[in-house]
Amino acid sequence: MQNRLADSRVKFRHLQCFLAVAQFGSVQQAAQSLSITQPAVSKTIAELEAALGVKLFERGRHGAVPTREGQLFMPHASACVSALRQGVALLAREEGAVAATLDIGVLPTVATALLPSALRGFTGDWPRVSVRLVTGANAELLELLKAGAISFALGRLSDPERMVGLSFEQLYNEPLAVVVRKGHPLVAEPDAARSLAPFPTRFPLVLPPFGTLIRQAADSLLAAWGAPPLTSFVELLSVSVGRALALENDAVWFVPSGAVEYDLREGTLVRLPLPSAGGEEPVGLIQRTDTQPTAAGRALMDAVRQSARERAGAQASVTVKKGRSRGGSKA
């Protein structure tokens, strides 16, 4: 009887607030994300704790940390929210139904390579589903996914401890590119790698943020070239800002090649003639193992997979053409 009473008292708003506080580790940030007041979030969490008869968070100077009971409850709360979203998405495809929102996480450096093509077909098939893109570092996207704030993520394979409870479906391997603007002084130098050794005093250096997988690849590349410890550089994930710095500030930009495919194809940006390419990192679809995607989510994932296949086919075609061109020049 007590369990049935608790079930009847737990509302959707309780689960939303609980997951938001767990995601952000802060009542204040949870309130901002839900567009309600901080006292309203605190009251809602208190109501949920009273209904369940357990304490869900320890609150202190470092924010709100889920208790053991909170951690046990989290996947079930997330599953309930995901199931409701799935039902709404199913109805959204029917004529006159309320529009649904599909939240997905994506790395800024991956978004431009896959999403334009994927969304082109998806929006036509699902006209009443709004797609909300959440961008951030890979670690942030994984935490959002675990908290149920996003349906799936487009990111990179992370360390095993971060991937607990998640599945990774590889779409492609992406190398790191080192690019500059067309006509940059380094393009004409015969040994660009050697020219990069005194790099911090010559041109601005734009790197991925410390702690990311692509930053590790960039650091390994610089070490292989014999570059000294860096003392001056810019860290960012934003593709638009990195592009602006490369075009207008003569910056040397370390960036995943997929993020600059269009500029490389058009000749706006060019790769530096370096002796070795950056290490490749797998990019793929990341999902929770304890929930199922909505119908709209499955459709968008299929569109992303198709976009990745088309991208791989186009790159293979370019590689073949370059090989024939080199072969013809030797003849």
N, C-alpha and C positions, 0 to 999 in steps of 0.2 A: 504493500500500500504506500509506504514511504517513497519507494522508487517511482511509482506511478505519479505521485504528487510532485516529485522533483521534476519529472519529465514534463508535466503540464505547466510548470512555472518557468522552464527554460525557453526563452524566446530567441528569435533570429538576431535581434539587436544585442542580446547577451553574447552570442557567439562571435558576432562581428567585433565587438569591443574587446573580448578576450583575445582573439587572434591578432588584432591591431596592437594591443599592449605587448603581447608576446613577440610580435614582429619587431617593434621599435624599441622594446625595453624601456619605454617611457610613456607615462600617462599623458603628458603634454603633447608629445609627438603623435600619439594615437588619436588624441582629440583633434589635432590639426588635420590628420589624414581623413578623419571621418566627418570633418566640418561640424563638429559639435564642441561644447565647452568641456574644459577639464573636469569640473565637478560632475558633469553628466556622465563622463566615462567612469570616474571613481564610484559614483552611485550604481551604475550598471554592473560593474565588477563586483561590488558588495552584494547586490541582489543575486548575482549568479553564485557567489560563494555561499550565500545563505541558502539558496535552493539546493545546492549540491552537498552542503554540510562540510565543506573542506576549504582550506585556504589555498588559493591558486597562485598567489604572487607574494614574494618577499620584497618589501619596499624599503629602499635605503638611499644612501648618497649616490650610489651607482645606478639608480633607476629601479625598475620593476623586473625581478628575475623570477621565472616560473618555479614553483615548488615541485617536489616529486609528483604530487597529485596533479599539478598544472601540466607537467610534461606528459603524464599518462593520458590526460584529457585532451591534449592538443590535437593528436591525429584524428580523433573522433569528431571534435568540433569542426576541424577542417573538412573532413569527409561530408559532414552534414551540409556545410556551406557549399561545397562543390556539387553535391547532389541537387541542391535547390537551383544552383546556377545552370546545371545541365537541363533541368526541367524547363526553366525559363527559355533557354536557348532552343530547345525543341519546339516550344510554342511560337518562338519568334519567327520561324520559317513559315508559319501559317498566315494566311491573309488577314490583315487587321490586327495581328497580335502585337503585344507590347514589345518594343525593340529591346534586345539584350546587348550586354557589353562583354566582350572577351578580352581579358587582361593577359598579356604575355610579356615576358621579360626578354630583352635582347641586348647583347653587347653593342655599343655604338659602332665598333669597328666591323661588326658582322651585319648590321642592319642594312646597309646600302648594297651589300652583295646579294642578299637573298630576298628581302621583303618587297621591293618594287614589283618584281615578277610574280611573287606568290600572292600578293594582295590584288593584283590585276584580275586574276580569275576568281578569287575568293569573294570579293565584294560584289561581283556580278551574280554569283550563285546564292549569296546570303545577304540580300539588300537590307535586311532589317537587323543585322548584327553590327554593332560598332566595335571596332578593334582599338584597344587602348594600349599603346606601347610604353613599357617601363624600361628605361635604360639605366645602366649602372655597371660597376665592376662585376666580374664573374662571381666573387664571393657574396656580394650583395644580392645578386639574382638567385643564388642557391638558397639563401636564407629566406627570401621572399617566397620562393617556391615551397619550401618546407612549412612555412606559416600559412600557406593556402592563399596568399595575396595575388598570385598569378597562376594561370592554368598550366603553362609550360614555359620553358626558357630556351633560347638559342644562345648557346655559350660554348665554353671549352671544358674538356675533361679535367677535373680538379683532383686534388689529393684524395686518397681513399677515405680518410676520416670526414671530409666534407661531402662525400658522395653517399654517405649512409642514408638509406631510405629513398635514394634517387636512382634512376636508370639513365644511361647515356646511349644514344643512337647516333653513331658517327655519320656525318654527311660528307665531309671532305677534310683534307689536310690543307692548312693555309700557311705559306711561308711568310717570314718577315721581310719587308722591303725597306730599303733606305732610299728615300726620294728627295729630290730638290726641284726647283722650278726650271723650266726650259731656259737655257743660256746661263745657268749658274756657273761660277768660276771652276768649281770642282769637276764639272762634267768633262772639261777639256784636259784635265790633268791626267797624265799617263798612269800614275799610281795614286788613286784616290784614297786607298786605305792608309798609305803613309801620310797623306795630307791630313787625314783625320786625327792623327796622333796629337798634334798641337791644337786640336779642334776647338776646345772651349774658348780660345783666344781669337779665333778667326770668324766663326759663324755660330749663330744660335743653334743649340742642340735641343730637339724636341723628342722626348722619350715617353713611353707608357709609364703609368704610375708604379712606384716601388711596390713589390709584393705580387704583381700580376705575372701571369705566365709569359706574356709577350715581353715584359720588362726583363725577365730572366734571359730570354733569347737575345735581347738587345745587349745586355751586359756581357753575355758570352761572346757575342760577335765583336764587341769593342775590345775585350780582353785578347781575342785571337789576333787582332790587328796591332796589339802592343800599345793601345791607348793608355795614358796615365789615369790615375783616379780622377773622376770628374769633380769639378768644383763649381761649375756653373751650367745649369740646364733648366729646361722647362718640362714639367710633368703634366700630362693631360690624357684623357680618354676621348675628348670631343674631336670628332673628325672635322667639323667645320672650322674650329679654331686652329687645329693643326694645319689644315689646308691654307688658311689665311696667313699663318706664320711662314709657311714654306714659300708662298707666292709673293708676299710683300716684305718679308724680313730676311730673305736669303737663308732661312733656317734649313737644317738637315733633319729630316723627319723620319724616325723609325716607326713604321706603321704596318699592320697586316696588309698584305697585297690586295685583298678583296675590298678594303675600304677605299682604295684609290684606283680601282680598275678603270673607271670612266676617264679620269684625268690622264692615266698612263696611255689609254687607247687614243685619246684626243691629242696627246703630246703636251698638255699643259704642265704636267709633272713628268719627270724622267727618273729612272733608276740610276743610281751611281754605278759606274763600271768597277765593281768590287770583285776581289778574287773568289769569294764564296758567298752563297746566299745564306740568309738567316734560317734558323731552325724552324721546322714545320710543327704546327700545333693542330691537333684534331678539333674540329668544330662540329657540333651536333645538336640534336634535340634532347632536352633534359626534362624528364617527367618524374613525378612521385610514383613510388611503387605501390602505395596503398589506396590510390584513387584512380578513377577512370576519367578520361577527358570527355567533355560534352560533345554532342554531335557537331556543333560548330567548331570546337577545338580540333576534333579529328579531321574535319575538312580543311582547316587551315594548316595543320601539320602535313597533310597530303600535298597541299599546294607548295609548302616549303620544300618537301622532298622532291617534288617535280622541278622546282626552281633550281635546287642543287644539282639534279641530273642534267638539266639544260646548261647550267654553268660549266659542269665538268665536260660536257660534250663540246662546248664552244672553246674551252681552253685546250682540249685535245686537238681540235681542228687547227688552232693557231700554232701549236707545237709542230704539227705535221707540216704546215706551210713553211715555218721557219727552217725545218730540217731540209725540205726540198730546195729552199732558197740557198742555203749554205752548200748543199750538194751541187747545185747548178753553178755556183760561183767557182767551185774547184775544177769543174770540167774544162 
